[in-house]
Structures are given as structure tokens and as C-alpha cells.
């Protein structure tokens, strides 16, 4: 690999120093996630088992290798943009999805043990431009954010011991 100083690169190419740190909109993040899944539409992805039967705190920590969420986490642009891990709660936060919306994309009860990448992309696109509205959705999102944050604080304090 040949290294060049920034001034040399700018003489032969357009250099965007803000990339990939430009903030993507909610719809932009969802659209990119759907596009990532559509790169291999027949790929079978793991679902998350019975998310609706978990407590809110447990649900935020659920993850599964090879899930639609882990496909998003494999993307360097999403990680640079703030996606911290491939858990259910982090996907809710990063993609600004309600519990109900993410449940429809990833839960076992919707598809069985696996879902095709194309089907997951279809449900992600249904969420584009449709954030849940209303007082109950607002309260649910606040409580979930609180539980995620309090769970993160507890995890950090355990690691510091």
C-alpha cells in the first residue's frame, strides 16, 4: 500500500473528510440496511426467539449471530456512524425503531427459526418513513432507552470491578 499526504490525494481525487461521519437520517439508515440485506436476498438469517415474552431489559440484550441485525453491524459505515453492537436494544436505538417494528423484522414468531434476507429487507422498508406515533409509542421508547442506558451502566460497573 502506498501512502500519500492529503494534499497529494486532493490533486487526483475528491476527498470527503467527513465521510463516513456524516449523520445519516433515520430513513437513510433503514434504506442502507435493506440494501445490505438485498445483496444476498436468498440468504437465510437467524431470528430472535420470542422477543415479546422477554422483559424489556432482557429484550434489549438479545442477539443472534447471523441475524438481520448482525448484517447491519458488519457494515463499517454503520459502526462508524454509532452502531455499537448487534443487540435488539441497540438496533432499536440506532435505527429509531419501536419495539413493535423491530419485532416484525426479527422475531421467531413471525418467520420461524430463519428469515430470508429479502423478507427482512421488505419489513425494514415498511418502517421507512413510518416512525410510530402517539403517547404510548413515545413512552415505550423513553422507557426502553432508560433500560438500555441503565443496563449499560450496570455492565460498565461490573467490568470495572
PLY file of the C-alpha trace (Angstrom):
ply
format ascii 1.0
element vertex 161
property float x
property float y
property float z
element edge 160
property int vertex1
property int vertex2
end_header
0.00 0.00 0.00
1.35 3.37 -0.99
0.78 6.26 1.44
0.18 9.85 0.33
-0.34 13.07 2.20
-3.81 14.59 1.96
-2.69 17.38 -0.41
-1.38 14.81 -2.92
-4.65 12.88 -2.83
-6.72 16.01 -3.32
-4.88 16.71 -6.58
-6.07 13.40 -8.09
-9.36 12.72 -6.27
-12.16 14.43 -4.42
-11.59 13.77 -0.71
-14.54 13.99 1.67
-13.00 14.32 5.12
-16.39 13.99 6.80
-17.06 10.53 5.33
-18.31 8.28 6.96
-19.05 10.61 9.85
-21.86 12.40 8.05
-25.02 11.81 10.01
-27.45 9.61 8.13
-31.15 10.21 8.55
-33.34 7.51 10.05
-34.73 6.68 6.62
-31.21 6.67 5.17
-30.04 4.16 7.78
-33.06 1.93 7.20
-32.65 2.09 3.43
-28.95 1.20 3.68
-29.78 -1.74 5.98
-32.35 -3.02 3.46
-29.81 -2.66 0.63
-27.21 -4.62 2.60
-29.69 -7.44 3.07
-30.70 -7.37 -0.60
-27.12 -8.00 -1.69
-27.81 -11.69 -0.88
-31.61 -11.88 -0.91
-31.85 -15.67 -0.56
-29.52 -15.77 2.45
-31.21 -17.36 5.49
-30.78 -15.25 8.62
-31.37 -16.24 12.24
-34.40 -14.83 14.00
-34.57 -13.79 17.65
-36.55 -16.20 19.79
-39.78 -14.94 21.37
-38.75 -11.34 21.94
-42.27 -10.46 23.06
-42.03 -12.79 26.07
-38.83 -11.22 27.44
-38.76 -8.39 29.93
-37.80 -5.04 28.41
-34.32 -5.26 29.95
-33.75 -8.82 28.70
-35.11 -7.96 25.27
-32.62 -5.14 24.77
-29.73 -7.59 25.28
-30.98 -10.31 22.90
-28.74 -11.06 19.95
-28.14 -13.85 17.50
-25.17 -14.45 15.22
-26.26 -14.30 11.61
-29.38 -12.22 12.27
-30.56 -9.24 10.20
-29.15 -7.02 12.96
-25.72 -8.66 12.75
-25.70 -7.97 8.98
-26.10 -4.28 9.83
-23.36 -4.48 12.46
-20.93 -5.98 9.92
-21.19 -2.71 7.96
-18.28 -0.37 8.70
-20.36 2.71 7.83
-22.96 1.81 10.47
-20.28 1.10 13.08
-18.56 4.42 12.30
-21.99 6.07 12.49
-22.56 4.82 16.04
-23.97 1.27 15.88
-22.34 -0.20 18.99
-23.30 -3.88 18.76
-25.81 -6.29 17.26
-28.30 -6.44 20.10
-32.04 -5.85 19.81
-31.91 -2.76 22.01
-29.05 -1.19 20.10
-30.87 -1.78 16.80
-33.96 -0.07 18.25
-31.85 2.93 19.28
-29.68 3.24 16.18
-32.42 2.70 13.60
-35.02 4.58 15.68
-37.44 1.66 15.53
-40.15 0.86 18.00
-40.19 -2.50 19.72
-43.15 -3.49 17.54
-41.38 -2.52 14.31
-38.18 -4.40 15.15
-40.22 -7.39 16.34
-41.83 -7.62 12.88
-38.36 -7.66 11.26
-36.53 -10.11 13.52
-38.76 -12.27 15.72
-39.05 -16.06 15.54
-42.85 -15.89 15.86
-43.05 -14.04 12.54
-40.90 -16.39 10.41
-39.73 -19.42 12.37
-36.05 -20.09 13.02
-34.83 -18.21 9.94
-35.93 -15.44 7.64
-34.71 -14.66 4.13
-32.69 -11.50 3.78
-35.20 -10.33 1.15
-38.13 -10.71 3.57
-36.27 -8.84 6.34
-35.47 -6.06 3.85
-39.16 -5.90 2.90
-40.19 -5.32 6.54
-37.40 -2.79 7.06
-38.68 -0.83 4.06
-42.18 -0.87 5.54
-40.73 1.01 8.53
-39.13 3.71 6.34
-40.92 6.98 6.84
-43.27 5.45 9.41
-41.98 6.09 12.91
-44.58 5.03 15.42
-46.55 7.95 16.76
-48.62 8.62 19.79
-48.18 8.91 23.52
-47.78 5.18 24.11
-45.06 4.83 21.44
-43.28 7.85 22.91
-43.45 6.41 26.46
-42.36 2.96 25.26
-39.32 4.48 23.54
-38.36 6.53 26.62
-38.64 3.51 28.94
-36.64 1.35 26.53
-33.92 4.00 26.22
-33.75 4.25 30.01
-33.47 0.48 30.39
-30.76 0.29 27.75
-28.78 3.06 29.44
-29.21 1.64 32.94
-28.19 -1.79 31.63
-25.08 -0.23 30.04
-24.18 1.46 33.35
-24.56 -1.84 35.21
-22.42 -3.63 32.63
-19.70 -0.98 32.93
-19.71 -1.16 36.73
-19.37 -4.96 36.58
-16.44 -4.65 34.20
-14.72 -2.11 36.44
-14.76 -4.43 39.45
0 1
1 2
2 3
3 4
4 5
5 6
6 7
7 8
8 9
9 10
10 11
11 12
12 13
13 14
14 15
15 16
16 17
17 18
18 19
19 20
20 21
21 22
22 23
23 24
24 25
25 26
26 27
27 28
28 29
29 30
30 31
31 32
32 33
33 34
34 35
35 36
36 37
37 38
38 39
39 40
40 41
41 42
42 43
43 44
44 45
45 46
46 47
47 48
48 49
49 50
50 51
51 52
52 53
53 54
54 55
55 56
56 57
57 58
58 59
59 60
60 61
61 62
62 63
63 64
64 65
65 66
66 67
67 68
68 69
69 70
70 71
71 72
72 73
73 74
74 75
75 76
76 77
77 78
78 79
79 80
80 81
81 82
82 83
83 84
84 85
85 86
86 87
87 88
88 89
89 90
90 91
91 92
92 93
93 94
94 95
95 96
96 97
97 98
98 99
99 100
100 101
101 102
102 103
103 104
104 105
105 106
106 107
107 108
108 109
109 110
110 111
111 112
112 113
113 114
114 115
115 116
116 117
117 118
118 119
119 120
120 121
121 122
122 123
123 124
124 125
125 126
126 127
127 128
128 129
129 130
130 131
131 132
132 133
133 134
134 135
135 136
136 137
137 138
138 139
139 140
140 141
141 142
142 143
143 144
144 145
145 146
146 147
147 148
148 149
149 150
150 151
151 152
152 153
153 154
154 155
155 156
156 157
157 158
158 159
159 160
